[in-house]
Amino acid sequence: MRALIQRVNHASVSVDDCCVGSIQHGVLAYIGLGHDDNLQSAQRLVDKILTYRLFENNDDPAKTGKLDKNVQQVAGGLLLVSQFTLMAKTDKGRRPDFGGAMAPDAAQVLFAQLVTYAKTQYPAIATGQFGANMQVASVNDGPLNFLLEVS
């Protein structure tokens, strides 16, 4: 399971010109699900995203400018967007191989479970729409992007 997380000033997801999810200051997380992923790995990934230190600590002079706070500590939002293309193999050729991605029906169930778990851990959760053609708009802060993986 992979997540590409981005620190953002704001982000939103629209489907058919209708906003389905948005956040202000916080984290935009694209989630890729693989064949062997399960609820336990989804919970580990959510926990990692929520506690990953992406934000500077300007409260403590000794830590000014250091990435020392997580999204919860800065009361930011978390926008979760399903992104099967994160599971693509790109090491050979010029076309991505999506064979490592979980089948859509199973991925939809697991992504829904991941979102449900995230909402039990932190209230400021928004999502895209699974399987839809989504338009994601964001203003990266930094930019700061990290690829997280759990198994």
N, C-alpha and C positions, 0 to 999 in steps of 0.2 A: 504494500500500500504506500502511495506517495502523496505528498502534498506540496504544492508550490505555494509558499506563503509570501505575501507582500504587505509591507507596512504602507497604509494609505491615509490620505487626508479625508477622502470619501470614496465610496464605490457603490455602484448599483447594477442591477441585472434587469433587463427588459425582455419581454417576449411579446411579439406582435404589437410593438409600440406601447406596451403597458408595463409599468415598473412592478416587478414581482418581489424584489428584495433590495434593500439599500441600507447602508451604514454611513456614519460620519467617521471621524478619526478611529482607526482600528486596523484590523487585519482582513485582507481578502485571501481566502484559501481555496485553491483549486485542488480537488480531491480525485486521485486516480485509484481505481480498485482493480486488483489482479485476481487471478484464478484461486489462489490459496488464501485470500483474505477472508476474515470472519469478524464477528462482533467483537471479540477480544482485541484483535489488531485495530479495529476501528476505534475502540475506547482508548487504547494506548495512543493512537494518533491524535485524537481530540485532546487528551490530557497534555500531550506534548505541545500542541498548538497553543493551548490556553496558558501554558506556563513558559513558553519560549520567550526569552528576553530580547525583544525587538525595539524597546523604547528607552530613550536616554533618561538617566536619573539626574535631574537638575535640582533635586531637593537636598542632596548631600554634596557639599563642596568637594569632598574627596573622590566622588564618583561622577562629577559633572562630565557630560559628554560620553560616558560609557553606557553601553547597552545593558541596562540593569533591571528593567521593569518589563513585565508581561502585559498582555492586553487587559487582563483583569485589574491589574494594579493601576492602570491609567484610565479605567472605566471606558474602554473603547468597545467598538462593535466587532463582531466576527461574521463575515459573509462567506458562507460555504457554497461552492459551486462544483458540481460533478463534472469531471473532465477526463474522459477515458483516454484521450490522446497522451496523457502523462505516462501511460503504460506502454507506449510505442517503443519498439526496438528500432534504433536509428543507426546502428553501428555498421551496417552494410547497405550498399546501394544508395539510391536516390529517392526511394519511396518508403514511408514508414510502414512497419509491420505491427498491426494491432492485435496480433494473436495472443499477446500476454494480458489483454484486458478481460475482465470478467464479463460473462454474457449479460446483455442488457436487463433481462428479467431478474436475474439474481442480483445484479448490481443495484437495481432500483430498490429492492428490498433492503440490502445492506446499507445503501446510502440513507434511506429513511431511518434505519436504526441508528446510524451514526448521528444524524440530525437530532433525533429524539434524545439520545444520550447527551449530546452537546447542550441541549436546552435544559437538561437536569443539572448540568454542571455550571452553567452561566446563562443569565437571562437575555443578554444582548446578542441574540443569534438571528441572522437573516439567511435566506437561501435563494438559489436560483430555482429553475424548474427542470427536474430531471428529464433528459432526453429531448428537450426542446431546442430549437435554434435560438440561442440566447445572445443578446448584445450586452456585453459587459463594459461598463465605463468606470474608469478609476483614475485617481490622481495619486500616483506613487509618492511616498514621502521618503526622500533620500536620493535615489531609489534604494530600497532595501528589499531584497528577494532571497529566500532560502528554500532549498529543496530538502524536505524532510522525508525519511523513509522509516517504516516499521515493518516487522514481519510477525 
